[in-house]
Amino acid sequence: DIVMTQSPDSLAVSLGERATINCKSSQSVLYSSNNQNQLAWYQQKPGQPPKLLIYWASTRESGVPDRFSGSGSGTDFTLTISSLQAEDVAVYYCQQYYTTPRTFGQGTKVEIK
Amino acid sequence: EVQLVESGGGLVQPGGSLRLSCAASGFTFSAYWMHWVRQAPGKGLVWVSRLNSDGSSTSYADSVRGRFTISRDNAKSTLYLQMNSLRVEDTAVYYCTRIGGSGTFDYWGQGTLVTVSS
């Protein structure tokens, strides 16, 4: 199984400041047939299901604010919130869909400082 | 509007059974692969099982293989998860989710809570 490891486990950021979450996979999730990284980011607020933010490591899902961006390739990925808003308080998960079982990182809790 | 609505959760004793349902609407259910993902209280997301669009191919997490069975009724636009020999560690919110054009989970239900306890 591909192990996904996120860092940090939690972070507190001031409103309007940048938040950065890292995700590392135990093997490459770059799919050679389409040259796309099979890596997604989800946001989960308390009492709600996860919401897809980013797929193919850097493509924003429709309707997701452009302050959310994803980057990286191979085994190392980053989710950046460029200017943290109060509504961004949530737990964020990375997930690989390169192979089954689809595996998630342990989650990163983002709070307001 | 795409909607996924889970039902069937509840309290069950260890060794018992439950069948979860996920009613889909707002899209052509028969064209999509579907998955179940669970989340134990206060914990992270864990993939459970997947089923292809016509129901002919399944896959399971090691932790549930042999105990859980995923199935679907495309005529009823409904996904199922039959859970047998339940264990305390199966306690979780169970989400059904769809594989979209991105190749990953684009829509999720609100989840149904399964509690396994004596």
gemmi code that builds the backbone of each chain (N, CA, C; Angstrom):
import gemmi

chains = {
    "A": [
        ("ASP", (0.840, -1.190, 0.000), (0.000, 0.000, 0.000), (0.881, 1.247, 0.000)),
        ("ILE", (0.400, 2.298, -0.660), (1.124, 3.572, -0.634), (0.773, 4.306, 0.653)),
        ("VAL", (1.788, 4.669, 1.404), (1.597, 5.399, 2.655), (1.721, 6.898, 2.379)),
        ("MET", (0.724, 7.638, 2.835), (0.705, 9.083, 2.670), (0.983, 9.730, 4.030)),
        ("THR", (1.966, 10.617, 4.075), (2.352, 11.253, 5.329), (2.267, 12.763, 5.184)),
        ("GLN", (1.442, 13.378, 6.006), (1.277, 14.827, 5.961), (2.077, 15.489, 7.083)),
        ("SER", (2.478, 16.723, 6.828), (3.105, 17.543, 7.869), (2.729, 18.996, 7.660)),
        ("PRO", (2.521, 19.755, 8.756), (2.461, 19.257, 10.138), (1.113, 18.596, 10.411)),
        ("ASP", (0.946, 18.086, 11.638), (-0.358, 17.548, 12.036), (-1.357, 18.668, 12.278)),
        ("SER", (-0.876, 19.821, 12.704), (-1.736, 20.976, 12.904), (-0.919, 22.242, 12.730)),
        ("LEU", (-1.614, 23.318, 12.377), (-0.954, 24.614, 12.303), (-1.954, 25.714, 12.547)),
        ("ALA", (-1.456, 26.770, 13.155), (-2.269, 27.945, 13.451), (-1.688, 29.121, 12.679)),
        ("VAL", (-2.545, 29.764, 11.899), (-2.117, 30.839, 11.011), (-3.009, 32.056, 11.230)),
        ("SER", (-2.435, 33.227, 11.177), (-3.227, 34.449, 11.323), (-4.084, 34.673, 10.079)),
        ("LEU", (-5.220, 35.305, 10.292), (-6.082, 35.646, 9.164), (-5.307, 36.467, 8.137)),
        ("GLY", (-5.455, 36.081, 6.862), (-4.767, 36.780, 5.792), (-3.359, 36.281, 5.512)),
        ("GLU", (-2.855, 35.414, 6.373), (-1.514, 34.876, 6.168), (-1.568, 33.553, 5.386)),
        ("ARG", (-0.377, 33.081, 5.002), (-0.274, 31.877, 4.189), (-0.220, 30.634, 5.061)),
        ("ALA", (-0.921, 29.597, 4.614), (-0.850, 28.291, 5.262), (-0.315, 27.282, 4.255)),
        ("THR", (0.629, 26.460, 4.696), (1.250, 25.475, 3.808), (1.224, 24.099, 4.471)),
        ("ILE", (0.698, 23.137, 3.719), (0.606, 21.752, 4.190), (1.372, 20.865, 3.216)),
        ("ASN", (2.168, 19.992, 3.757), (2.968, 19.094, 2.942), (2.427, 17.664, 2.994)),
        ("CYS", (2.651, 16.940, 1.917), (2.196, 15.560, 1.808), (3.263, 14.775, 1.049)),
        ("LYS", (3.654, 13.652, 1.619), (4.672, 12.821, 0.986), (4.124, 11.412, 0.817)),
        ("SER", (4.293, 10.860, -0.380), (3.846, 9.499, -0.646), (5.044, 8.553, -0.624)),
        ("SER", (4.793, 7.302, -0.230), (5.884, 6.337, -0.092), (6.407, 5.841, -1.438)),
        ("GLN", (5.657, 6.118, -2.501), (6.139, 5.846, -3.849), (5.504, 6.857, -4.799)),
        ("SER", (6.070, 6.979, -5.970), (5.572, 7.966, -6.926), (4.122, 7.687, -7.299)),
        ("VAL", (3.342, 8.774, -7.428), (1.952, 8.646, -7.872), (1.768, 9.306, -9.238)),
        ("LEU", (2.865, 9.486, -9.958), (2.815, 10.039, -11.304), (2.428, 8.936, -12.275)),
        ("TYR", (1.292, 9.112, -12.935), (0.751, 8.125, -13.867), (1.325, 8.418, -15.242)),
        ("SER", (2.105, 7.513, -15.754), (2.857, 7.783, -16.978), (1.964, 7.938, -18.210)),
        ("SER", (0.804, 7.281, -18.207), (-0.018, 7.298, -19.413), (-0.617, 8.675, -19.703)),
        ("ASN", (-0.839, 9.466, -18.655), (-1.363, 10.822, -18.871), (-0.470, 11.903, -18.254)),
        ("ASN", (0.659, 11.470, -17.702), (1.618, 12.376, -17.075), (0.973, 13.254, -16.003)),
        ("GLN", (0.026, 12.674, -15.291), (-0.644, 13.394, -14.223), (-0.360, 12.701, -12.881)),
        ("ASN", (-0.126, 13.531, -11.871), (0.015, 12.987, -10.533), (-1.371, 12.671, -9.976)),
        ("GLN", (-1.556, 11.435, -9.529), (-2.855, 10.988, -9.029), (-2.959, 11.335, -7.535)),
        ("LEU", (-3.050, 12.645, -7.284), (-3.006, 13.164, -5.923), (-4.094, 14.213, -5.769)),
        ("ALA", (-4.904, 14.052, -4.733), (-5.996, 14.977, -4.468), (-5.877, 15.551, -3.052)),
        ("TRP", (-6.499, 16.714, -2.879), (-6.604, 17.356, -1.567), (-8.085, 17.560, -1.244)),
        ("TYR", (-8.439, 17.273, 0.018), (-9.801, 17.444, 0.485), (-9.808, 18.336, 1.723)),
        ("GLN", (-10.909, 19.037, 1.890), (-11.158, 19.852, 3.074), (-12.339, 19.254, 3.824)),
        ("GLN", (-12.209, 19.077, 5.129), (-13.320, 18.572, 5.918), (-13.560, 19.482, 7.123)),
        ("LYS", (-14.740, 20.060, 7.146), (-15.155, 20.871, 8.285), (-15.926, 19.998, 9.271)),
        ("PRO", (-15.972, 20.399, 10.549), (-16.627, 19.563, 11.569), (-18.056, 19.208, 11.192)),
        ("GLY", (-18.382, 17.926, 11.304), (-19.732, 17.461, 11.047), (-20.110, 17.393, 9.589)),
        ("GLN", (-19.147, 17.602, 8.714), (-19.417, 17.582, 7.275), (-18.579, 16.502, 6.586)),
        ("PRO", (-19.015, 16.053, 5.404), (-18.171, 15.138, 4.636), (-16.999, 15.895, 4.024)),
        ("PRO", (-15.999, 15.177, 3.576), (-14.906, 15.841, 2.879), (-15.385, 16.502, 1.590)),
        ("LYS", (-14.661, 17.536, 1.203), (-14.944, 18.263, -0.032), (-13.687, 18.268, -0.890)),
        ("LEU", (-13.824, 17.888, -2.147), (-12.680, 17.873, -3.055), (-12.248, 19.300, -3.378)),
        ("LEU", (-10.971, 19.594, -3.149), (-10.420, 20.917, -3.463), (-9.560, 20.882, -4.727)),
        ("ILE", (-8.657, 19.919, -4.771), (-7.612, 19.858, -5.788), (-7.495, 18.424, -6.278)),
        ("TYR", (-7.348, 18.238, -7.588), (-7.029, 16.921, -8.128), (-5.886, 17.057, -9.118)),
        ("TRP", (-5.333, 15.927, -9.532), (-4.120, 15.913, -10.356), (-3.048, 16.817, -9.757)),
        ("ALA", (-3.027, 16.879, -8.457), (-2.038, 17.602, -7.648), (-2.163, 19.118, -7.703)),
        ("SER", (-2.689, 19.662, -8.820), (-2.668, 21.124, -8.941), (-3.899, 21.728, -9.616)),
        ("THR", (-4.879, 20.919, -9.974), (-6.075, 21.416, -10.647), (-7.178, 21.659, -9.624)),
        ("ARG", (-7.632, 22.906, -9.551), (-8.707, 23.229, -8.610), (-10.036, 22.684, -9.107)),
        ("GLU", (-10.801, 22.096, -8.192), (-12.155, 21.686, -8.512), (-12.995, 22.932, -8.781)),
        ("SER", (-14.012, 22.792, -9.614), (-14.889, 23.912, -9.929), (-15.478, 24.513, -8.655)),
        ("GLY", (-15.419, 25.836, -8.563), (-16.000, 26.529, -7.423), (-15.071, 26.736, -6.251)),
        ("VAL", (-13.889, 26.141, -6.297), (-12.928, 26.299, -5.201), (-12.200, 27.641, -5.355)),
        ("PRO", (-12.146, 28.424, -4.299), (-11.491, 29.748, -4.398), (-10.034, 29.636, -4.823)),
        ("ASP", (-9.563, 30.642, -5.554), (-8.205, 30.551, -6.088), (-7.125, 30.805, -5.036)),
        ("ARG", (-7.502, 31.058, -3.797), (-6.490, 31.132, -2.743), (-5.949, 29.736, -2.390)),
        ("PHE", (-6.655, 28.703, -2.854), (-6.184, 27.331, -2.664), (-5.376, 26.920, -3.905)),
        ("SER", (-4.170, 26.415, -3.669), (-3.374, 25.933, -4.786), (-2.600, 24.689, -4.375)),
        ("GLY", (-2.367, 23.827, -5.351), (-1.601, 22.618, -5.107), (-0.390, 22.566, -6.012)),
        ("SER", (0.663, 21.955, -5.512), (1.881, 21.834, -6.303), (2.594, 20.530, -5.929)),
        ("GLY", (3.620, 20.228, -6.710), (4.435, 19.055, -6.435), (4.295, 17.996, -7.507)),
        ("SER", (5.163, 16.998, -7.417), (5.146, 15.907, -8.393), (5.902, 14.719, -7.824)),
        ("GLY", (5.514, 13.537, -8.301), (6.224, 12.339, -7.876), (5.800, 11.867, -6.502)),
        ("THR", (6.558, 12.275, -5.501), (6.268, 11.850, -4.127), (6.062, 12.999, -3.146)),
        ("ASP", (6.291, 14.233, -3.572), (6.210, 15.368, -2.660), (5.256, 16.433, -3.158)),
        ("PHE", (4.284, 16.781, -2.318), (3.202, 17.665, -2.710), (2.922, 18.698, -1.622)),
        ("THR", (2.331, 19.806, -2.057), (2.024, 20.898, -1.130), (0.665, 21.481, -1.450)),
        ("LEU", (-0.111, 21.747, -0.400), (-1.337, 22.537, -0.511), (-1.061, 23.875, 0.154)),
        ("THR", (-1.351, 24.954, -0.565), (-1.133, 26.293, -0.041), (-2.446, 27.056, -0.020)),
        ("ILE", (-2.722, 27.676, 1.110), (-3.825, 28.632, 1.217), (-3.147, 29.998, 1.295)),
        ("SER", (-3.308, 30.800, 0.251), (-2.473, 32.000, 0.143), (-2.828, 33.068, 1.161)),
        ("SER", (-4.094, 33.159, 1.507), (-4.541, 34.185, 2.454), (-5.676, 33.565, 3.278)),
        ("LEU", (-5.348, 33.084, 4.450), (-6.296, 32.296, 5.236), (-7.525, 33.107, 5.633)),
        ("GLN", (-8.678, 32.537, 5.374), (-9.946, 33.129, 5.779), (-10.549, 32.313, 6.919)),
        ("ALA", (-11.461, 32.913, 7.659), (-12.058, 32.224, 8.803), (-12.753, 30.934, 8.388)),
        ("GLU", (-13.338, 30.942, 7.188), (-14.078, 29.751, 6.718), (-13.154, 28.621, 6.274)),
        ("ASP", (-11.847, 28.846, 6.300), (-10.894, 27.807, 5.902), (-10.493, 26.916, 7.080)),
        ("VAL", (-10.967, 27.235, 8.264), (-10.676, 26.384, 9.429), (-11.287, 25.007, 9.176)),
        ("ALA", (-10.433, 23.997, 9.172), (-10.858, 22.657, 8.762), (-9.683, 21.700, 8.926)),
        ("VAL", (-9.955, 20.431, 8.647), (-8.894, 19.446, 8.513), (-8.712, 19.166, 7.025)),
        ("TYR", (-7.473, 19.122, 6.594), (-7.151, 18.912, 5.189), (-6.446, 17.560, 5.027)),
        ("TYR", (-6.879, 16.824, 4.013), (-6.320, 15.500, 3.741), (-5.775, 15.437, 2.316)),
        ("CYS", (-4.610, 14.831, 2.158), (-4.175, 14.451, 0.828), (-4.561, 12.987, 0.619)),
        ("GLN", (-4.667, 12.595, -0.642), (-5.090, 11.230, -0.970), (-4.514, 10.852, -2.329)),
        ("GLN", (-3.986, 9.629, -2.407), (-3.493, 9.160, -3.702), (-4.546, 8.274, -4.347)),
        ("TYR", (-4.690, 8.414, -5.660), (-5.580, 7.527, -6.393), (-4.832, 6.836, -7.535)),
        ("TYR", (-3.540, 6.653, -7.305), (-2.692, 5.951, -8.269), (-2.996, 4.462, -8.267)),
        ("THR", (-3.304, 3.944, -7.093), (-3.552, 2.515, -6.978), (-4.524, 2.227, -5.847)),
        ("THR", (-5.073, 1.022, -5.873), (-5.947, 0.545, -4.808), (-5.110, -0.278, -3.834)),
        ("PRO", (-5.257, -0.109, -2.524), (-6.246, 0.746, -1.862), (-5.896, 2.219, -1.949)),
        ("ARG", (-6.915, 3.027, -2.187), (-6.712, 4.468, -2.171), (-6.432, 4.884, -0.735)),
        ("THR", (-5.370, 5.604, -0.527), (-4.938, 5.921, 0.829), (-4.887, 7.424, 1.044)),
        ("PHE", (-5.183, 7.793, 2.288), (-5.221, 9.187, 2.704), (-4.068, 9.485, 3.668)),
        ("GLY", (-3.651, 10.749, 3.685), (-2.795, 11.188, 4.761), (-3.595, 11.244, 6.055)),
        ("GLN", (-2.891, 11.464, 7.162), (-3.540, 11.438, 8.475), (-4.332, 12.706, 8.772)),
        ("GLY", (-4.176, 13.717, 7.932), (-4.903, 14.967, 8.122), (-4.066, 16.045, 8.784)),
        ("THR", (-4.338, 17.285, 8.407), (-3.703, 18.453, 9.018), (-4.802, 19.414, 9.437)),
        ("LYS", (-4.819, 19.743, 10.716), (-5.834, 20.647, 11.246), (-5.337, 22.080, 11.138)),
        ("VAL", (-6.112, 22.919, 10.470), (-5.758, 24.327, 10.301), (-6.666, 25.182, 11.172)),
        ("GLU", (-6.046, 26.005, 12.015), (-6.773, 26.874, 12.929), (-6.309, 28.316, 12.759)),
        ("ILE", (-7.068, 29.220, 13.343), (-6.718, 30.643, 13.323), (-5.848, 30.959, 14.532)),
        ("LYS", (-4.748, 31.674, 14.295), (-3.881, 32.096, 15.394), (-4.470, 33.332, 16.061)),
    ],
    "B": [
        ("GLU", (-28.860, 18.427, -9.507), (-27.877, 18.456, -8.424), (-27.560, 17.029, -7.978)),
        ("VAL", (-26.269, 16.738, -7.913), (-25.835, 15.416, -7.458), (-26.114, 15.270, -5.966)),
        ("GLN", (-26.744, 14.170, -5.608), (-26.995, 13.874, -4.196), (-26.699, 12.407, -3.915)),
        ("LEU", (-26.056, 12.176, -2.781), (-25.806, 10.831, -2.270), (-26.308, 10.817, -0.837)),
        ("VAL", (-27.251, 9.924, -0.540), (-27.861, 9.888, 0.783), (-27.725, 8.487, 1.366)),
        ("GLU", (-26.902, 8.384, 2.417), (-26.694, 7.102, 3.080), (-27.757, 6.850, 4.138)),
        ("SER", (-28.003, 5.573, 4.378), (-28.916, 5.166, 5.445), (-28.538, 3.769, 5.909)),
        ("GLY", (-29.139, 3.343, 7.015), (-28.920, 1.981, 7.486), (-27.977, 1.845, 8.664)),
        ("GLY", (-27.355, 2.936, 9.073), (-26.456, 2.859, 10.214), (-27.223, 2.682, 11.515)),
        ("GLY", (-26.490, 2.417, 12.572), (-27.114, 2.247, 13.878), (-26.207, 1.511, 14.830)),
        ("LEU", (-26.777, 1.110, 15.952), (-26.041, 0.393, 16.994), (-26.219, -1.117, 16.802)),
        ("VAL", (-25.117, -1.835, 16.793), (-25.164, -3.283, 16.612), (-24.131, -3.921, 17.539)),
        ("GLN", (-24.415, -5.117, 17.983), (-23.475, -5.822, 18.860), (-22.347, -6.445, 18.049)),
        ("PRO", (-21.199, -6.636, 18.680), (-20.110, -7.339, 17.979), (-20.588, -8.680, 17.454)),
        ("GLY", (-20.187, -8.974, 16.201), (-20.627, -10.196, 15.545), (-21.900, -10.028, 14.745)),
        ("GLY", (-22.547, -8.893, 14.877), (-23.792, -8.650, 14.182), (-23.599, -8.174, 12.759)),
        ("SER", (-24.724, -7.849, 12.113), (-24.724, -7.429, 10.712), (-25.539, -6.166, 10.520)),
        ("LEU", (-25.180, -5.437, 9.488), (-25.931, -4.261, 9.044), (-25.796, -4.163, 7.541)),
        ("ARG", (-26.794, -3.566, 6.912), (-26.676, -3.238, 5.490), (-26.881, -1.750, 5.317)),
        ("LEU", (-25.856, -1.116, 4.778), (-25.933, 0.308, 4.464), (-26.423, 0.491, 3.040)),
        ("SER", (-27.155, 1.575, 2.829), (-27.609, 1.943, 1.497), (-27.162, 3.357, 1.190)),
        ("CYS", (-26.992, 3.627, -0.085), (-26.644, 4.970, -0.553), (-27.498, 5.249, -1.775)),
        ("ALA", (-28.483, 6.122, -1.614), (-29.368, 6.475, -2.715), (-28.784, 7.641, -3.485)),
        ("ALA", (-28.622, 7.453, -4.775), (-28.007, 8.468, -5.628), (-29.054, 9.137, -6.504)),
        ("SER", (-28.860, 10.412, -6.764), (-29.740, 11.150, -7.660), (-28.972, 12.298, -8.291)),
        ("GLY", (-29.512, 12.810, -9.391), (-28.907, 13.966, -10.048), (-27.834, 13.633, -11.054)),
        ("PHE", (-27.594, 12.342, -11.283), (-26.608, 11.938, -12.284), (-26.941, 10.512, -12.730)),
        ("THR", (-26.314, 10.076, -13.799), (-26.545, 8.738, -14.338), (-25.735, 7.737, -13.521)),
        ("PHE", (-26.358, 7.215, -12.479), (-25.681, 6.359, -11.500), (-24.953, 5.194, -12.171)),
        ("SER", (-25.566, 4.595, -13.153), (-25.027, 3.389, -13.781), (-23.717, 3.632, -14.517)),
        ("ALA", (-23.339, 4.887, -14.713), (-22.116, 5.199, -15.447), (-20.906, 5.391, -14.542)),
        ("TYR", (-21.112, 5.371, -13.237), (-20.046, 5.756, -12.308), (-19.611, 4.623, -11.393)),
        ("TRP", (-18.285, 4.552, -11.177), (-17.746, 3.710, -10.130), (-18.049, 4.369, -8.787)),
        ("MET", (-18.314, 3.541, -7.785), (-18.672, 4.034, -6.469), (-17.800, 3.385, -5.397)),
        ("HIS", (-17.591, 4.130, -4.318), (-16.758, 3.663, -3.220), (-17.435, 3.910, -1.878)),
        ("TRP", (-16.968, 3.184, -0.875), (-17.285, 3.471, 0.527), (-15.977, 3.860, 1.225)),
        ("VAL", (-16.068, 4.915, 2.026), (-14.950, 5.391, 2.837), (-15.490, 5.573, 4.258)),
        ("ARG", (-14.705, 5.217, 5.263), (-15.186, 5.367, 6.633), (-14.251, 6.239, 7.457)),
        ("GLN", (-14.816, 6.722, 8.572), (-14.062, 7.612, 9.460), (-14.464, 7.314, 10.892)),
        ("ALA", (-13.563, 6.704, 11.641), (-13.813, 6.448, 13.050), (-13.895, 7.779, 13.796)),
        ("PRO", (-14.614, 7.820, 14.909), (-14.786, 9.076, 15.643), (-13.456, 9.746, 15.963)),
        ("GLY", (-13.297, 10.983, 15.519), (-12.092, 11.751, 15.785), (-10.866, 11.322, 15.007)),
        ("LYS", (-11.047, 10.437, 14.056), (-9.913, 9.906, 13.290), (-9.972, 10.321, 11.833)),
        ("GLY", (-9.055, 9.805, 11.035), (-8.956, 10.166, 9.632), (-9.810, 9.295, 8.727)),
        ("LEU", (-9.647, 9.543, 7.432), (-10.440, 8.866, 6.407), (-9.747, 7.570, 5.991)),
        ("VAL", (-10.554, 6.522, 5.850), (-10.023, 5.212, 5.465), (-10.903, 4.625, 4.366)),
        ("TRP", (-10.270, 4.267, 3.255), (-10.999, 3.646, 2.152), (-11.440, 2.244, 2.556)),
        ("VAL", (-12.670, 1.872, 2.151), (-13.227, 0.571, 2.531), (-13.393, -0.355, 1.329)),
        ("SER", (-14.061, 0.157, 0.263), (-14.404, -0.740, -0.832), (-14.773, 0.065, -2.063)),
        ("ARG", (-14.698, -0.588, -3.227), (-15.143, 0.056, -4.458), (-15.820, -0.952, -5.368)),
        ("LEU", (-16.666, -0.411, -6.234), (-17.435, -1.222, -7.173), (-17.476, -0.503, -8.510)),
        ("ASN", (-17.243, -1.234, -9.578), (-17.276, -0.596, -10.894), (-18.717, -0.324, -11.320)),
        ("SER", (-18.866, 0.277, -12.468), (-20.164, 0.825, -12.857), (-21.236, -0.240, -13.083)),
        ("ASP", (-20.850, -1.420, -13.601), (-21.866, -2.447, -13.850), (-21.928, -3.505, -12.754)),
        ("GLY", (-21.144, -3.318, -11.712), (-21.195, -4.223, -10.570), (-20.396, -5.500, -10.722)),
        ("SER", (-19.567, -5.578, -11.732), (-18.872, -6.835, -12.007), (-17.500, -6.946, -11.348)),
        ("SER", (-16.984, -5.841, -10.825), (-15.642, -5.844, -10.253), (-15.625, -5.112, -8.922)),
        ("THR", (-15.102, -5.775, -7.899), (-15.057, -5.199, -6.562), (-13.628, -5.201, -6.022)),
        ("SER", (-13.427, -4.379, -5.004), (-12.161, -4.378, -4.285), (-12.447, -3.983, -2.837)),
        ("TYR", (-11.647, -4.538, -1.913), (-11.888, -4.299, -0.491), (-10.584, -4.017, 0.244)),
        ("ALA", (-10.697, -3.234, 1.300), (-9.571, -3.087, 2.211), (-9.337, -4.415, 2.923)),
        ("ASP", (-8.089, -4.680, 3.271), (-7.762, -5.932, 3.952), (-8.575, -6.102, 5.240)),
        ("SER", (-8.846, -4.997, 5.910), (-9.513, -5.044, 7.212), (-10.964, -5.502, 7.133)),
        ("VAL", (-11.567, -5.443, 5.938), (-12.982, -5.805, 5.808), (-13.213, -6.960, 4.836)),
        ("ARG", (-12.160, -7.347, 4.099), (-12.331, -8.401, 3.098), (-12.810, -9.685, 3.756)),
        ("GLY", (-13.831, -10.291, 3.141), (-14.419, -11.514, 3.679), (-15.569, -11.269, 4.636)),
        ("ARG", (-15.710, -10.025, 5.100), (-16.803, -9.690, 6.024), (-17.808, -8.718, 5.385)),
        ("PHE", (-17.311, -7.822, 4.533), (-18.163, -6.817, 3.894), (-18.360, -7.174, 2.425)),
        ("THR", (-19.540, -6.823, 1.905), (-19.823, -7.028, 0.480), (-20.450, -5.765, -0.085)),
        ("ILE", (-19.832, -5.246, -1.129), (-20.366, -4.074, -1.815), (-21.186, -4.536, -3.008)),
        ("SER", (-22.295, -3.836, -3.256), (-23.124, -4.181, -4.404), (-23.905, -2.946, -4.827)),
        ("ARG", (-24.600, -3.061, -5.947), (-25.394, -1.935, -6.434), (-26.594, -2.440, -7.198)),
        ("ASP", (-27.616, -1.593, -7.246), (-28.790, -1.822, -8.070), (-28.923, -0.593, -8.959)),
        ("ASN", (-28.470, -0.702, -10.179), (-28.476, 0.461, -11.070), (-29.893, 0.891, -11.426)),
        ("ALA", (-30.836, -0.027, -11.422), (-32.227, 0.330, -11.705), (-32.795, 1.216, -10.595)),
        ("LYS", (-32.287, 1.040, -9.378), (-32.744, 1.838, -8.241), (-31.767, 2.955, -7.888)),
        ("SER", (-30.674, 3.072, -8.634), (-29.638, 4.086, -8.366), (-29.184, 4.025, -6.906)),
        ("THR", (-28.903, 2.839, -6.450), (-28.558, 2.634, -5.044), (-27.328, 1.744, -4.905)),
        ("LEU", (-26.438, 2.172, -4.019), (-25.229, 1.423, -3.650), (-25.461, 0.818, -2.271)),
        ("TYR", (-24.906, -0.366, -2.062), (-25.078, -1.045, -0.778), (-23.733, -1.457, -0.189)),
        ("LEU", (-23.741, -1.640, 1.121), (-22.601, -2.265, 1.794), (-23.169, -3.208, 2.860)),
        ("GLN", (-23.054, -4.497, 2.590), (-23.464, -5.497, 3.556), (-22.290, -5.766, 4.490)),
        ("MET", (-22.519, -5.556, 5.780), (-21.449, -5.696, 6.760), (-21.798, -6.814, 7.730)),
        ("ASN", (-21.017, -7.863, 7.721), (-21.215, -9.011, 8.598), (-20.051, -9.139, 9.580)),
        ("SER", (-20.247, -9.941, 10.617), (-19.201, -10.192, 11.623), (-18.572, -8.892, 12.099)),
        ("LEU", (-19.421, -7.934, 12.440), (-18.931, -6.610, 12.800), (-18.099, -6.638, 14.075)),
        ("ARG", (-17.098, -5.775, 14.084), (-16.179, -5.663, 15.204), (-16.257, -4.261, 15.797)),
        ("VAL", (-15.801, -4.124, 17.025), (-15.798, -2.810, 17.664), (-15.043, -1.801, 16.808)),
        ("GLU", (-13.973, -2.246, 16.180), (-13.139, -1.342, 15.380), (-13.782, -0.934, 14.051)),
        ("ASP", (-14.952, -1.477, 13.731), (-15.691, -1.043, 12.544), (-16.551, 0.183, 12.846)),
        ("THR", (-16.593, 0.610, 14.100), (-17.351, 1.801, 14.480), (-16.818, 3.012, 13.730)),
        ("ALA", (-17.698, 3.675, 12.991), (-17.279, 4.797, 12.146), (-18.487, 5.418, 11.459)),
        ("VAL", (-18.273, 6.594, 10.914), (-19.199, 7.151, 9.934), (-18.793, 6.581, 8.580)),
        ("TYR", (-19.773, 6.054, 7.869), (-19.524, 5.464, 6.555), (-20.081, 6.411, 5.493)),
        ("TYR", (-19.195, 6.802, 4.572), (-19.556, 7.686, 3.474), (-19.574, 6.907, 2.165)),
        ("CYS", (-20.575, 7.157, 1.338), (-20.469, 6.700, -0.041), (-19.974, 7.879, -0.876)),
        ("THR", (-19.215, 7.570, -1.886), (-18.600, 8.612, -2.692), (-18.462, 8.140, -4.130)),
        ("ARG", (-18.479, 9.109, -5.027), (-18.471, 8.828, -6.456), (-17.110, 9.150, -7.055)),
        ("ILE", (-16.702, 8.368, -8.029), (-15.507, 8.697, -8.803), (-15.931, 9.550, -9.982)),
        ("GLY", (-15.409, 10.778, -10.025), (-15.740, 11.690, -11.105), (-14.715, 11.668, -12.228)),
        ("GLY", (-14.852, 12.621, -13.133), (-13.951, 12.689, -14.276), (-12.507, 12.939, -13.899)),
        ("SER", (-12.306, 13.463, -12.710), (-10.945, 13.700, -12.229), (-10.236, 12.404, -11.841)),
        ("GLY", (-11.016, 11.330, -11.697), (-10.449, 10.058, -11.266), (-10.505, 9.851, -9.775)),
        ("THR", (-11.022, 10.850, -9.073), (-11.100, 10.701, -7.627), (-12.479, 11.101, -7.116)),
        ("PHE", (-12.624, 11.165, -5.791), (-13.925, 11.300, -5.158), (-14.453, 12.734, -5.278)),
        ("ASP", (-15.403, 12.961, -6.191), (-15.864, 14.338, -6.386), (-17.128, 14.671, -5.600)),
        ("TYR", (-17.949, 13.696, -5.271), (-19.134, 13.931, -4.448), (-19.194, 12.897, -3.334)),
        ("TRP", (-19.623, 13.364, -2.151), (-19.722, 12.528, -0.972), (-21.124, 12.676, -0.368)),
        ("GLY", (-21.618, 11.587, 0.219), (-22.821, 11.707, 1.013), (-22.514, 12.323, 2.368)),
        ("GLN", (-23.544, 12.508, 3.171), (-23.374, 13.079, 4.504), (-22.889, 12.045, 5.512)),
        ("GLY", (-22.990, 10.776, 5.157), (-22.495, 9.715, 6.012), (-23.573, 9.129, 6.918)),
        ("THR", (-23.340, 7.883, 7.337), (-24.218, 7.217, 8.286), (-23.344, 6.563, 9.359)),
        ("LEU", (-23.722, 6.741, 10.615), (-22.901, 6.270, 11.735), (-23.227, 4.829, 12.082)),
        ("VAL", (-22.191, 4.021, 12.117), (-22.291, 2.634, 12.571), (-21.544, 2.517, 13.890)),
        ("THR", (-22.239, 2.045, 14.908), (-21.628, 1.858, 16.218), (-21.704, 0.382, 16.594)),
        ("VAL", (-20.554, -0.221, 16.820), (-20.493, -1.633, 17.198), (-20.075, -1.693, 18.662)),
        ("SER", (-21.006, -2.097, 19.482), (-20.749, -2.102, 20.927), (-21.696, -3.064, 21.611)),
        ("SER", (-21.217, -3.641, 22.696), (-22.067, -4.529, 23.489), (-22.750, -3.753, 24.615)),
    ],
}
model = gemmi.Model(1)
for chain_id, residues in chains.items():
    chain = gemmi.Chain(chain_id)
    for i, (resn, *xyz) in enumerate(residues, 1):
        res = gemmi.Residue()
        res.name, res.seqid = resn, gemmi.SeqId(i, " ")
        for name, pos in zip(("N", "CA", "C"), xyz):
            atom = gemmi.Atom()
            atom.name, atom.element = name, gemmi.Element(name[0])
            atom.pos, atom.b_iso = gemmi.Position(*pos), 0.0
            res.add_atom(atom)
        chain.add_residue(res)
    model.add_chain(chain)
structure = gemmi.Structure()
structure.add_model(model)
structure.setup_entities()
